[in-house]
Amino acid sequence: MVEQRNGDQRPPTIYDVARAAGVAVSTVSRAFSRPGRVNAETAARIRKIASDMGYRTNPLARALLTGRTSVIALAIADITNPYYFGIIRGAQAAAIDAGYTMLLANAQESDRLEREALDRSIGMVDGIVLTSTRMSDSAIRKMARLRPLIVLNRVVVGLPCVVTDHRHGMREAVAHLTELGHTSMTYVAGPEAAWADSVRWQALREIAAERGLKVHRIGPHPPTVAGGVTAVEQFRTQPAGAVIAYNDMVALGFLQGLAALGAKVPADVSVIGFDNIFGTELVTPGLTTVASPLQTLGATAVRQLVATIGGAPPQTGDPVMLPTRLVIRGSTGPFRRRRTAAAFRSGSTAGG
């Protein structure tokens, strides 16, 4: 049992724990921040003594001793977008496993807000994961000179990046639609600053050229349900038998917009999204989508970052690319004779 000094009401310090455990202060620090670098029995004994004394780690004091805070920042474009739920969960699990606390920064789809949040927190973190960042390449490189940094869901040459295979996902989506007899497709674009948007559109154009398909792009639109609803108005002026949306949020909004017109999915229009977020299987019809391994994305980025913080050389060559897969649900179906463009403009439907 650890003895408490009579009348001493001050909180115990790391020095008190070290004295009681008979070890160096640096050993106590490592027992909490880098337990793998301390003998397991010693680390367990130190934590037991600290717990009995009521000791709580002080990140600022520990940073003075080690030069590290054991905090990493995860910046995301929009916390209300379910796409980020899995990424956050995977990133946090990997951070906890590595003994890190994760600071979450919500950019609200604004490069300015993202930069300001990171500028304020840069002194408190050991490293940064940028997720679907809207910042410019030059701003990202400037940030990378200050702290170890991983870019998630975007490629910045010369920096370590983790992405999903959008081209393969688009190829699977197009193959599925052509198997159903579709030869004309509309791409509903997302934000202009989104790297994934440009990669997906470029891939669709290349695949269409290979297969002799007709493709058309509308947008850009906000990557939200409201953005998808708005896109239907533009789609009505040049309708197609199939739609591939920038992401699932846009696709779900597009389904709402079509329903408001009285259009039937997939009888009148087939719709495919990207990401396989929560809820895509709950709507009627269920949304066909290109699934990304979201939790794996977050975990992979954090593990890379922690390794770099620990002294491993950053992987600045080809990005780490994770696979996608097509999840087929009820929003895609065989091509049949569609209503005319005039019928779409008037808002009426011609079923069958």
Steps between C-alpha positions, in 0.01 A plus 500: 500500500625847415530729802353852482666780693274640774352835417637499142198589289685585178446268201774240463754569227699280269794554736299359791412191295862452395617531861239252624578252222876539534548580131604796290246764402560415133402138573168613647443720197564210262276270704207726411596636158702210351416190708663273242839650584479407869518153651138381526528412870663834581242694300213320676655571841545870416139532384377325815699735723381802302139387529530446876645850536226656284755615243372620162730567208553862405545522122677836518744385766566180311563700183768698681674176596460307176441766236172324417140548607368157389220688322431486127258710298246357257357768269183411310303695242152472658410321822132478397589281201464130599794421271732612779340291775690184411823688437480668841426170671791321332738789562407524868539125556849508348590810703390338826696184417811716451447693824384821331209734555329625186398862445220542244483810279187561291572717194135544395611465134714815539874513432521817710337344806715192460822705492393710798414194711831333422697822559347524847571138588838446332690557825291243686533204263774263391355445154206563267269293279325707232182331378352617167671833559391802297830681559736568210804279440731786601314552829518127573875488431553798727312319778708186439819697573369568851377155603493144363195483275296241310256594224190280485275472193721726290838478328757775559826420325791465740284438809376171650143434385232235556221471241238260369508362147241735348584394144431135573178596676385706203588218263285259702211748504512551124534128433190437710299763312609379156407145595153640567493652151581863584701691240440858621600619848505828694760575765378728780818681608597599852713794619756633256770485769438129565784286365277191492250681279755573227639144515155344470392723210827444315467124549141505374603691187781256426281194554224650284746561218618139520144363490344749261261637763346846524573685825402846621605696810277732703615712791694570708257446786546502879577145628172492692145370470388853412764510227357181351145636506613816321685296237174348376394834354815509286460132411148558364637712214709210368377176659676166472411145592765475772658734754826461690521744790812644662409343833212328679369822654456652155350173372247487785399860431469417132262217586290748698496746212394233252222383733371856523464501121319170504790317336555136591835347594625286334214482247567851367854565623767279657710668772840408646683674785845480654617403852228266638420722797255409774142522377555405137339163566209653695346712222256359245633393262834425664784692343752323279838643596876463474610408853820634655668332801441805718620370838807349336574835335502681833699232678759471222560875495547521877733200511715656228504830686596342832783311330629823349480679835700214645780555250406282203561664160175632347363304203523775240493282188181353358199547727369212704193391302218304661248298297136585428209272419162548336198435723197436278158592638164600357582842351642350178307300246478409131482780245157543345349767276504818702282805506598774255702806599185707460315279748780547753491875455127504563540285808271222372604139470454240232523174686593168350 
